[in-house]
Amino acid sequence: MSAAQRFFNSIGVVLTLACFAVVVAGNTELLSRFEHTGFPLSWILAGAAVLAFLATEFCDSSASLPEEAEDFEPQFSSEWEAVELHS
């Protein structure tokens, strides 16, 4: 796992835990001052966590593409070879 993947993954985990903490503490007087009725703070944290996990997956897929391209060798089936021989 690259450094960028670890960074985004840890950000996603922290934001997910913060989202759960906000949901659990949502009924306290201290946190209710910061909550917006139309768009709660927990939704913002959950959305940011999803984006962080998507960034982790994007870093993973972009890093693995050149490696897959080098190892890729097309394997033709025997039926395809038979069609080419008859042509």
N, C-alpha and C positions, 0 to 999 in steps of 0.2 A: 504494500500500500504506500503510495507516494505521500509526500509531505502535505500537498494540497488536499488529498483525499482525507488524511487524518485530521487536518484543520477543519474542513467542512463537516466531517462526521462528528467531531467533538462539539462544534457549534450546534449541530442538529440535536445532539443528545442533551446539551445544556438547555437549549430552548424548549425541548420537549419536557424536561423535568420542571422548568420554570412554568410552563403551561399547566402542568398538573398541580404545581404549588399554588398558582393563581386560582385555579378552579376550587381547590380545597379551602383556600383562605378567602374565597369570594364573599363569604357571609360576615366577615369581620368588619368592624367600623373603619379600621385603618385603610384597608384595601378598597372598600366601597366608595371612598372619595375619588379614587382614580378610575373607577369603572365607568364606561360610557354605556348607556342603555342600548343604543343602536348597534354598536360594534365593540363588544367586550375585549378587554386586554388579552384574555386567553386565546381568542381567535387570532389576534395579531401575532402572538407568540407561536401558535400552531402553524399559521401560514408561513412565518419565517423559518420554522423548523423544517417544513416540507420543502421550501426552497433550498435550504442548506443540504438536505438529503439528495435533492435532485442535482445540485452542484457536485456532490460526491459522485453520483452516478455518471454525470457528464465527464468529470475528470477521469473516471475509470474507463469509459468507452473511448474517449479521445486518446488516452494513453495506450490502449490495447489495439487500436486500429493498425498502426504500422507493423506491429509484430504479426498480426493475423495475415496481412497482405504478403509478407515474406514467406510464410509457411504454406500459403494456399497454392495447391496444384490441382487443376481440374482433373477429375476422374471421369472418363467417359465409360459408359456401360458397353457391354459387348454388342447390344442391339444397335447402338450408334455406330460402332465400327462396322457392323454388317451393312448398314445403310450406306456408309461411305464407300465400301468395297463394291457395292452393286451400282453405284452412280458412275 
